[in-house]
């Protein structure tokens, strides 16, 4: 545990040293969960090292870079690559099965709604890459979903100040409503796709 703690502490020092680009790097490789990196960015805002707006901006950029990596893994490596190496990037086969099923069933719009669902917010990028979804559309949907997440955790990190390490317990009252809204959006989107497909089948008849 001491080794892991030292590694994490070193990563925080790297993020601090690199500033905004440290946030991008921390989110892109995600050795530390994204909400921790963003909260630490908020703490640096609290200390006066960073500007709130730019911390959110680069937090969004970092989230996009991370999803680009997963997108291109899907696009050029495909499912065989994930079945073989997915465990090294913490992606399990059954998560891939769910993500592929969602994407194939509901289309590219699921890239936005799945961003608010734990685990799926990362995994959904892979079937998008496998399906060769438009990179521009993929990027726009990813950015739109990442902005509120970045704002929330940078703000909480700033508000908590020296207590930023308690981000998980403090974020729960904020994250729960977001998840509920996201689930509601997901349900509406699924019903819309179901109705659209049903109407198309009816018109075809």
C-alpha positions as CSV (number, residue, x, y, z in Angstrom):
1,X,0.0,0.0,0.0
2,X,2.9,2.4,0.7
3,X,4.2,1.9,-2.8
4,X,0.8,2.6,-4.3
5,X,0.4,5.7,-2.0
6,X,3.9,6.9,-3.1
7,X,3.0,6.5,-6.8
8,X,-0.2,8.4,-6.4
9,X,1.5,11.1,-4.4
10,X,4.1,11.4,-7.2
11,X,1.4,11.7,-9.8
12,X,-0.2,14.5,-7.9
13,X,3.2,16.3,-7.8
14,X,3.4,15.8,-11.6
15,X,0.0,17.2,-12.1
16,X,0.9,20.2,-9.9
17,X,4.1,20.7,-11.7
18,X,2.6,20.6,-15.2
19,X,-0.5,22.6,-14.2
20,X,-3.3,22.5,-16.8
21,X,-1.4,19.9,-18.9
22,X,-1.0,17.8,-15.8
23,X,-4.8,17.6,-15.6
24,X,-4.9,16.6,-19.2
25,X,-2.3,13.9,-18.7
26,X,-3.9,12.7,-15.5
27,X,-7.3,12.2,-17.2
28,X,-5.8,10.8,-20.4
29,X,-4.0,7.9,-18.7
30,X,-6.5,7.7,-15.7
31,X,-4.2,5.9,-13.3
32,X,-6.2,7.9,-10.7
33,X,-10.0,8.1,-11.2
34,X,-11.1,11.2,-13.2
35,X,-13.1,12.7,-10.4
36,X,-10.0,12.7,-8.1
37,X,-7.9,14.4,-10.8
38,X,-10.5,17.1,-11.4
39,X,-11.0,17.6,-7.6
40,X,-7.2,18.0,-7.2
41,X,-7.4,20.5,-10.1
42,X,-10.1,22.4,-8.1
43,X,-7.8,22.3,-5.0
44,X,-5.0,23.9,-7.1
45,X,-7.6,26.6,-8.1
46,X,-8.3,27.1,-4.4
47,X,-4.6,27.6,-3.8
48,X,-4.4,30.1,-6.6
49,X,-2.2,28.0,-8.9
50,X,-4.8,27.6,-11.6
51,X,-7.8,29.5,-13.0
52,X,-11.2,27.8,-12.6
53,X,-12.3,28.3,-16.2
54,X,-9.1,26.9,-17.6
55,X,-9.1,24.0,-15.1
56,X,-12.6,23.0,-16.4
57,X,-11.5,23.6,-20.0
58,X,-8.4,21.4,-19.8
59,X,-10.4,18.8,-17.7
60,X,-12.8,18.5,-20.6
61,X,-9.8,18.2,-23.0
62,X,-8.3,15.5,-20.9
63,X,-11.6,13.6,-20.8
64,X,-11.8,13.9,-24.6
65,X,-8.2,12.6,-25.1
66,X,-8.9,9.6,-22.9
67,X,-12.0,8.7,-24.9
68,X,-10.1,9.2,-28.2
69,X,-7.6,6.6,-27.0
70,X,-10.4,4.1,-26.3
71,X,-12.1,5.0,-29.6
72,X,-9.0,4.3,-31.6
73,X,-8.3,1.1,-29.7
74,X,-11.8,0.0,-30.8
75,X,-11.3,1.3,-34.4
76,X,-7.9,-0.3,-35.0
77,X,-7.7,-3.1,-32.5
78,X,-11.3,-4.2,-32.4
79,X,-12.9,-6.8,-30.1
80,X,-10.0,-9.3,-30.5
81,X,-7.6,-6.7,-29.0
82,X,-9.9,-6.0,-26.1
83,X,-10.5,-9.7,-25.4
84,X,-6.8,-10.2,-25.1
85,X,-5.6,-7.0,-23.4
86,X,-8.8,-5.4,-22.0
87,X,-7.9,-6.5,-18.4
88,X,-4.8,-4.3,-18.5
89,X,-7.0,-1.2,-19.0
90,X,-9.7,-2.4,-16.5
91,X,-12.3,-3.4,-19.2
92,X,-14.0,-6.7,-18.6
93,X,-15.6,-8.8,-21.4
94,X,-19.1,-8.5,-20.0
95,X,-18.7,-4.7,-19.9
96,X,-17.8,-4.8,-23.6
97,X,-20.8,-7.1,-24.3
98,X,-23.2,-4.5,-22.7
99,X,-21.6,-1.6,-24.4
100,X,-21.7,-3.2,-27.8
101,X,-25.3,-4.2,-27.3
102,X,-26.2,-0.7,-26.3
103,X,-24.4,0.9,-29.3
104,X,-25.8,-1.6,-31.8
105,X,-29.3,-1.3,-30.5
106,X,-29.6,2.5,-29.9
107,X,-27.0,4.0,-32.2
108,X,-24.4,6.7,-31.8
109,X,-26.5,8.9,-29.5
110,X,-25.8,6.4,-26.7
111,X,-22.3,7.9,-26.6
112,X,-23.7,10.9,-24.8
113,X,-26.1,9.3,-22.4
114,X,-23.7,6.5,-21.4
115,X,-21.2,9.0,-20.3
116,X,-23.2,9.5,-17.1
117,X,-23.3,5.7,-16.3
118,X,-20.5,4.3,-14.2
119,X,-18.1,2.0,-16.1
120,X,-20.1,2.5,-19.3
121,X,-18.8,6.1,-19.7
122,X,-15.4,4.7,-20.7
123,X,-16.4,1.4,-22.3
124,X,-18.9,2.9,-24.7
125,X,-16.1,4.6,-26.7
126,X,-14.8,1.2,-27.9
127,X,-17.9,0.0,-29.8
128,X,-18.1,3.5,-31.3
129,X,-14.6,3.0,-32.7
130,X,-15.3,-0.5,-33.8
131,X,-18.4,0.8,-35.7
132,X,-16.2,3.6,-37.2
133,X,-18.5,6.3,-35.9
134,X,-17.8,9.8,-37.2
135,X,-14.9,11.1,-35.0
136,X,-16.4,14.6,-35.2
137,X,-19.8,13.4,-33.9
138,X,-18.1,11.2,-31.3
139,X,-16.0,14.2,-30.1
140,X,-18.9,16.6,-29.9
141,X,-21.1,14.2,-27.8
142,X,-18.1,13.4,-25.6
143,X,-17.4,17.0,-24.9
144,X,-21.0,17.9,-24.2
145,X,-21.2,15.1,-21.6
146,X,-17.8,15.9,-20.1
147,X,-18.3,19.6,-19.5
148,X,-20.8,19.3,-16.5
149,X,-18.7,16.5,-15.0
150,X,-15.6,18.7,-15.1
151,X,-17.4,21.8,-13.8
152,X,-18.8,19.8,-10.8
153,X,-15.6,18.2,-9.6
154,X,-13.4,21.2,-10.2
155,X,-15.9,23.3,-8.3
156,X,-16.1,20.8,-5.4
157,X,-12.3,20.5,-5.2
158,X,-12.1,24.3,-5.0
159,X,-15.0,24.6,-2.5
160,X,-13.5,21.9,-0.2
161,X,-10.1,23.4,-0.2
162,X,-7.7,21.5,2.1
163,X,-10.5,18.9,2.6
164,X,-10.6,18.0,-1.2
165,X,-9.4,14.5,-0.5
166,X,-12.9,13.8,1.0
167,X,-14.3,14.4,-2.5
168,X,-16.2,11.1,-2.7
169,X,-18.4,11.6,0.3
170,X,-18.9,15.3,-0.4
171,X,-19.8,14.7,-4.1
172,X,-22.4,12.0,-3.4
173,X,-25.3,14.5,-2.9
174,X,-24.4,16.1,-6.2
175,X,-23.6,13.0,-8.2
176,X,-26.8,11.1,-7.3
177,X,-29.2,13.7,-8.9
178,X,-26.9,13.8,-12.0
179,X,-27.1,10.0,-12.3
180,X,-30.9,10.1,-11.9
181,X,-31.2,12.8,-14.6
182,X,-28.8,10.8,-16.8
183,X,-30.9,7.6,-16.3
184,X,-34.1,9.6,-17.2
185,X,-32.4,10.9,-20.4
186,X,-31.3,7.4,-21.2
187,X,-34.8,6.1,-20.8
188,X,-36.2,8.9,-23.0
189,X,-33.6,8.2,-25.6
190,X,-34.2,4.5,-25.6
191,X,-38.0,5.1,-26.0
192,X,-37.4,7.5,-28.8
193,X,-35.2,5.0,-30.7
194,X,-37.8,2.3,-30.1
195,X,-40.6,4.5,-31.4
196,X,-38.5,5.6,-34.4
197,X,-37.6,2.1,-35.3
198,X,-41.2,0.9,-34.9
199,X,-42.4,3.8,-37.1
200,X,-39.9,2.9,-39.8
201,X,-41.0,-0.7,-39.8
202,X,-44.6,0.5,-40.1
203,X,-43.8,2.8,-43.0
204,X,-41.9,-0.1,-44.7
205,X,-45.0,-2.3,-44.5
